[in-house]
Amino acid sequence: MANITKTNRRDFLKIAATATGGLFIGFYWSGCDSPKMQVLSTEEILSKATDFNSFLSITPDGDIVIYSPNPELGQNIKTSFPMVVAEELDADWSRVRVLQANLDTEKYERQLTGGSGAMPHSWERLRKAGATARLLLISAAATRLEVDKNTLTTEKGIIYHKESGRKLSYGEVVLDAAQLEAPDEVIFKDPKDFKIIGTPVKNVDNKDIFTGKPLFGLDFYREGMLLAMVQRPPFGMKIKSVDDASARAIPGIQDVIVYDNNVAIVGNSTWPLMKAKRRLNVSYEPEGEVESSFDHDRIFKELLDSKDARAMREDGDVDAAFKNASKIVTSEYQCPFLSHSPMEPMNFFAHVKEDQVELIGPTQTPDSARVQTANLLGIPKENISVEITRLGGGFGRRLRADYVLEAVEISKRMNAPVKVTWSREDDMTGGAYRPAVRYRFSAALDEAGNMIGYKLRGVGMNAGNSVRQDNFPSGAVENVLIENVNYASSITTNAWRAPITNFLAYAEQSFLDEVALEAQKDPIQFRLELLEKAKTSPIGSVNYDIDRMIGVIKDAAEKSNWGKDSNVKQGFSVYFSHRSYVAQVANIEMENNQPVLKKIIASTDCGIVVNPTGANHQVRGGIVDGMGHAMYGNLTFENGLPKQKNFDSYRLIRMKEVPEVEVHYLDSGFDPTGLGEPALPPTGGAIANAIFAATGRRLRSQPFVEQKEFSDINLEIKRG
């Protein structure tokens, strides 16, 4: 049913007519109580622009424009945001467009892309914007037609008075609507009446992308700007000497700058820079630990047995549970460092002037880039502008501002506008990576096969907290001990799509299958029993929605015909992350005694699905990403440098290696929750468990293709 929502001046701070006679609403993305809004002239709006949080405008022609604050990197937010506004506005979708907003922390509360949080944060605010504008337009039309506003209806930008057969377009009444005060409360649509939300809508940037319009940071060009590339040191090393004579001799090179353990080459075009960079002769010497992958293996073994672990959660008496157990299951799982490898390598433009800085480029956290620039230069952040381009992928890499600061530093030293561009080799060897982690799991079973004890220790390389102590099965087991050890590595790490859970889910879900096997229980039934226990007799805090997790498990089992075809070997996995729940089943069939992965079925509860097209891209993309990195991804180190420097040695999944992916959504009645990341974590576990069901080989480390247990499996992948 429809619901009534209070509004206030902070939600919709200003309403006024535009210079062209249209309706202009400045609305806040956060809410707090305040007096009613005031009507301002166009001049006052322009002079007090910092009073606004965001802008929704309707022209006399009926066109609707909304500024989208969050950086767009393929998560489709630039399309789904205006869909929400248009729905409550009852707009004609063909008349709606969205523009990317620049950084403005006075206007926008959360102007970043990360954590799958954009839609959950903005859902109600966007609905308020559309619903308020619609109510103002109806009120203006009622006055014009001299009828009760409750007798009017709207559809596709038209206001109807059915009794008289009269109608008015939004454009005909926007000037009158601009003179009205915002209502104290608005009525949201009942979801069953949605006409735009829940329908497949193509990306609003599709045409510009397909026709090569300059949307991305790499496309940005300004007459007179310089270009720069940077030579970065191996991890744990510092510059000893630099011989740049040969690099400087390349035509088009303007300068070579040594700063902060980096060597920057500045010139007029990219190709001379790449040639000059190869001619640099830089010698390095150790500055702390210089690590190789064999060091990491040793460190993992030492820290898994260390007494210095930090207990993140303790329930019951774990020692007693394991002492009295009928059976104990113990396994270790390990993942490597991974590169983010976005299609668009790092790049950014900076123009440092006397007391101002202009920044332009692809960043997931524009305010962080501005704050770090201000700290570097010692100037107020208010003197720095940030224009956000479309991002050619990010996966967490562009949460860091290191490449932004390089452009700032070089621009300052050159006293000129500079654009820094990373090559693929730069991105892979000088970046920040998914941390390598090793887990040790132990489970205690009683004589009936019930899990009475659960232990997990995570050891991560610059991973921070490598466990998620309050995730399932916590809350469902009487005796729990979850510990964390973090090793301070010289190798820089960063959030990587679905941070920590991208591997923890695989390890945990594979281990639960091991426990279910020892308990002689069906893997799905084993999990459902634990969840029912958490529901009826929770132990400690339960920070996940048990019913939603049960819902996706049962839906995935039904949609996959779990256990009903003996010729299909199935693997199951379920995970909760970023507010959403995803269960997956991988199907393997034996053909000529060879296992063939044919399908992955995913059941997702992400609340209301705003745009099925975008949602399908996110779920399928997450599954392909999760599968590719579980199967193939590996970044190894030797003397502080990655051995894999480009895609010839750093293996990514190929199109022909993607099985059929079948996606289902549960209508749980919740508002939208995260979707950019939640489909990735369960994938590795589902595939590994299916491989075990088909071959009896248990895969406990990634990438699968490099494990001895996988070497003679000869897994084939087919679609359908």
Stockholm file with secondary structure:
# STOCKHOLM 1.0

chainA/1-720         MANITKTNRRDFLKIAATATGGLFIGFYWSGCDSPKMQVLSTEEILSKATDFNSFLSITPDGDIVIYSPNPELGQNIKTSFPMVVAEELDADWSRVRVLQANLDTEKYERQLTGGSGAMPHSWERLRKAGATARLLLISAAATRLEVDKNTLTTEKGIIYHKESGRKLSYGEVVLDAAQLEAPDEVIFKDPKDFKIIGTPVKNVDNKDIFTGKPLFGLDFYREGMLLAMVQRPPFGMKIKSVDDASARAIPGIQDVIVYDNNVAIVGNSTWPLMKAKRRLNVSYEPEGEVESSFDHDRIFKELLDSKDARAMREDGDVDAAFKNASKIVTSEYQCPFLSHSPMEPMNFFAHVKEDQVELIGPTQTPDSARVQTANLLGIPKENISVEITRLGGGFGRRLRADYVLEAVEISKRMNAPVKVTWSREDDMTGGAYRPAVRYRFSAALDEAGNMIGYKLRGVGMNAGNSVRQDNFPSGAVENVLIENVNYASSITTNAWRAPITNFLAYAEQSFLDEVALEAQKDPIQFRLELLEKAKTSPIGSVNYDIDRMIGVIKDAAEKSNWGKDSNVKQGFSVYFSHRSYVAQVANIEMENNQPVLKKIIASTDCGIVVNPTGANHQVRGGIVDGMGHAMYGNLTFENGLPKQKNFDSYRLIRMKEVPEVEVHYLDSGFDPTGLGEPALPPTGGAIANAIFAATGRRLRSQPFVEQKEFSDINLEIKRG
#=GR chainA/1-720 SS CCEEEECCTTTEEEEEECTTSCEEEEECSSCCCCCCCEECCHHHHHHTGGGCSEEEEECTTCCEEEEECSCCSSSCHHHHHHHHHHHHHTCCGGGEEEEECCCCTTTCSCCCCCTTCHHHHHHHHHHHHHHHHHHHHHHHHHHHHTSCGGGEEEETTEEEETTTTEEEEHHHHHHHHTTSCCCSEEEECCGGGCSSTTSCCCCTTHHHHHTTCSCBGGGCCCTTCEEEEEECCCTTEEEEEEECHHHHTSTTEEEEEEETTEEEEEESSHHHHHHHHHHCEEEEEESSCCCCHHHHHHHHHHHHTCSCCEEEEEESCHHHHHHTCSEEEEEEEEECBBCCCCSSCCEEEEEECSSCEEEEECCSCHHHHHHHHHHHHTSCGGGEEEEECBCSCCTTGGGCCHHHHHHHHHHHHHTSCEEEECCHHHHHHSSCBBCCEEEEEEEEECTTSCEEEEEEEEEEESCSSCCCTTSTTTTSSSEEEEEEEEECCSSCBCCCSSTTHHHHHHHHHHHHHHHHHHTTCCHHHHHHHHHHHHHHSCCSCCCSCHHHHHHHHHHHHHHTTTTCCTTEEEEEEEEEETTEEEEEEEEEEEETTEEEEEEEEEEEECSSCSCHHHHHHHHHHHHHHHHHHHHTCCBCEETTEESCCSTTTSCCCCGGGCCEEEEEECCCSCCCCCCSSTTSHHHHHHHHHHHHHHHSCCCCBSSGGGSGGGTTTCCEECCC
#=GC SS_cons         CCEEEECCTTTEEEEEECTTSCEEEEECSSCCCCCCCEECCHHHHHHTGGGCSEEEEECTTCCEEEEECSCCSSSCHHHHHHHHHHHHHTCCGGGEEEEECCCCTTTCSCCCCCTTCHHHHHHHHHHHHHHHHHHHHHHHHHHHHTSCGGGEEEETTEEEETTTTEEEEHHHHHHHHTTSCCCSEEEECCGGGCSSTTSCCCCTTHHHHHTTCSCBGGGCCCTTCEEEEEECCCTTEEEEEEECHHHHTSTTEEEEEEETTEEEEEESSHHHHHHHHHHCEEEEEESSCCCCHHHHHHHHHHHHTCSCCEEEEEESCHHHHHHTCSEEEEEEEEECBBCCCCSSCCEEEEEECSSCEEEEECCSCHHHHHHHHHHHHTSCGGGEEEEECBCSCCTTGGGCCHHHHHHHHHHHHHTSCEEEECCHHHHHHSSCBBCCEEEEEEEEECTTSCEEEEEEEEEEESCSSCCCTTSTTTTSSSEEEEEEEEECCSSCBCCCSSTTHHHHHHHHHHHHHHHHHHTTCCHHHHHHHHHHHHHHSCCSCCCSCHHHHHHHHHHHHHHTTTTCCTTEEEEEEEEEETTEEEEEEEEEEEETTEEEEEEEEEEEECSSCSCHHHHHHHHHHHHHHHHHHHHTCCBCEETTEESCCSTTTSCCCCGGGCCEEEEEECCCSCCCCCCSSTTSHHHHHHHHHHHHHHHSCCCCBSSGGGSGGGTTTCCEECCC
//
